[in-house]
Amino acid sequence: MIIDKNPWPFLILKHLIYLAVAVGIGAFFGLEQLAAIIVLSIILIILFSRMYILDRWLRTSRMTSPPEAPGIWGDILDQIHNLRQRDKKRAHNLSRIVKRFESSALALPDGVVGIDAEGEMEWWNETAALLLGLKRKQDKGQRIDNLIRNPEFVQFYRQTNHEKPIHIPSPVNNEIIMEIRVVDYGLKEQIIIVRDISDAIRTQQMRKDFVANVSHELRTPLTVLNGTTELLYDSAHALPEQMGKPIELMNQQTKRMTSIVNDLLTLSRLETESSEAHFEDIKMKGFIETLQKEAKALSGDSKHEIICEIDAELHFKGNLHEITSCFTNLVSNAIRHTPKNGKIIIRWYKKEGDKCFEVQDNGFGIAPEHIPRLTERFYRVDAGRSRDTGGTGLGLSIVKRILIRHNATLEIESIEGAGSTFRCRFKNQ
Ligand code: ADP
């Protein structure tokens, strides 16, 4: 029943009238105080008995209809009953949503673990249990970094930035490689997504091995071919005139193929070997001045103006062999992609706390849509220019890999037709 007008004034007035009548009658007999006490006691007894009925109903019969009661008490009981019905419906809906969410999480092919705001594991699905070795009863309420003790995971989990996933072996079977992603949401809740990526890693490894093996196998026949074409080239004067051009082409293309194979081998070495063991102090001033000399030799008749701006106080530690390859690639790119008499500046300086090696040219430049793809293998903006200038299309892939091994990033700024700047930014140096 819905109460649409306020019953309280009438109720109070009614009880005041009872009291007044009783006191009036009592006064007639000279017993007004006794009459007032009797009336108030009756009101109290009625009040307590109603409260007793209400209490019993609330305690014993959760969802049955409320007991019959006259007046305001009936209204109160009806209201409580309505509220409880609504509450029950809401709880039912909520549990349906939770069940649906749980069953969809259970059906996911990836492992999912729900972490509450206290950092404790609340729920997980079967895949997560299999990959992480979780036991339903025992591990509920535990912290995940107490269960998975892999140091890489512990460090990753405890840091605040969870943008990139990590790859670690499963604690159950270390032949299974898992990708773990942490998704932060709500106040401090998290969802951890675990995927078995062993197959993808195996395929990737097979691809790397295949490229490395093919490159390696091609080296010996190429060396023989190189020797032969060079011999033919050197003795071209003794051969019929029409052989001159084909021999020159053969010589050129064999050299090109050798460069590609060498670059592919360099790349696969960079992907497999560790580099830190060979880190050493590099005297940057002398190092860059040598680069400048080599660049001038490479530029030759193109007569580029090559300038150095070096902060000689800025020391650097890295793998000399790799850093030489990285910086040489950038300088040679600047020369090959800048027209005759162009200007190239090589810089070594500090920027926002990071040490930077930079090559700036005023060459052909690159349209913005190409920039994000330049470090992909064999990606070339102008394949003709790249080939004509002896490029393999692998230079920037090598640069990127070397920089990753030095905890550095490659920044590329370019305006088509105006020139480019390639910057290696070394952090924590
Ligand atoms: P390539 O051997 O073709 O130079 P890289 O991987 O070194 O291969 O470079 C990829 C592509 O990036 C090049 O083909 C070229 O289109 C572009 N590029 C690299 N450096 C420069 C530069 N300094 N100016 C203009 N374009 C460049």
Boltz pocket constraint, residues with backbone or C-beta under 6 A from the ligand:
constraints:
  - pocket:
      binder: B
      contacts: [[A, 329], [A, 330], [A, 333], [A, 334], [A, 335], [A, 337], [A, 338], [A, 361], [A, 363], [A, 364], [A, 365], [A, 366], [A, 374], [A, 376], [A, 379], [A, 380], [A, 381], [A, 382], [A, 386], [A, 387], [A, 390], [A, 391], [A, 392], [A, 393], [A, 394], [A, 395], [A, 396], [A, 397], [A, 420]]
      max_distance: 6.0
